[in-house]
């Protein structure tokens, strides 16, 4: 069994299905509409989708029966990785499966519809550069807006997202604000996201955190962590502290830098115990104020045996969080659940963002969450027919 990481491991339930082979993507502001519609129809699993696909295909052209997408294609559709649209015959079937939507609309981000724009939108809540200047030396600890756009926010204007810096702010603030505006263009982030990042000046933000967990038939585990880190402080970021804990191990935990990091990463071991490793990722070159970078590492030596769960502690504001799990030679999935725990000890189910499937005797689970806060945790728990003794 795996226990914890600092990013810590502690037992708790979580469920979901594996996603996009661990590639780090630009943050999107909403899920693909097809994913939302299929979830509403309870067709989010590959097996259920293919069954319904064949029923609809039979009414269009019997020769289309059996032409449903492969499991990998299906997950690319739902994750938003598809470039353009699927083949025309897929589009025909999808449009009939999801009446009221064109194929193009199904592969757009799903934005909730709100009321028409008010005649006089709410007032600007302060210029971007002024917000950063106010927060950079005294970061807000808790009372900060952090979450998706709500219907009542429709028409709201956000902190002066102009490329023209205020003249009465520091040089560090101007540099941070300009880099934040550049990030908005490069990653196509919303005004709301950029405004929230500005209000978090003084913090390190995880734009994207992905954890890939691969468990072999004998219980041996390989974990891959990828962070897209945004430095909203006025100091270069050169070091990230981490720790990992497993209940069961096969000797010392082996931790290596991830080859596709956009910074050179050196692992500094700080403390080692039979099933615990405290370490730091040293970064070169440093992540400058306002810059983002992808860094990561792998861990081998942990084992899953009599209890199957993963609890991930969240140390900082995290825009998008994903666990991709593949449990090899697991047999059938008996149960799967996910829980999000808050810093006050309260919990809520995370099951609505859980996807699971099987591939031969492998169980695949993916869990996604958005807008996590420091001191939260997310736990995934699952049960299979072939647990490791």
Secondary structure, DSSP 8 states (H G I E B T S, - for coil): -EEEESS---------B--STT------SS-BHHHHHHHHTT--SHHHHHHHHHHHHHHH-GGGTT----HHHHHHHHHT---S---HHHHHHHHHHTTT--HHHHTSB---------SS-------HHHHHHHHHSS--SS----S---GGGTT---TT--SS--TTS-HHHHHHHHHHHHHHHHHT--HHHHHHHHHTTTSEEEEEEEEEEEE-TTSEEEEEEEEEEEE-SSS-EEEEEEEEEESEEEEEEEEEE-TT-SSEEEEEEEEEETTEEEEEEEEEEEE-TT-EEEEEEEEEEEE--S--EEEEEE-S-EEEEEEEEEETT---EEEEEEEEE-TTS-EEE-GGGEEEEEETTEEEEEEEEEEE-TTEEEEEEEEESS---
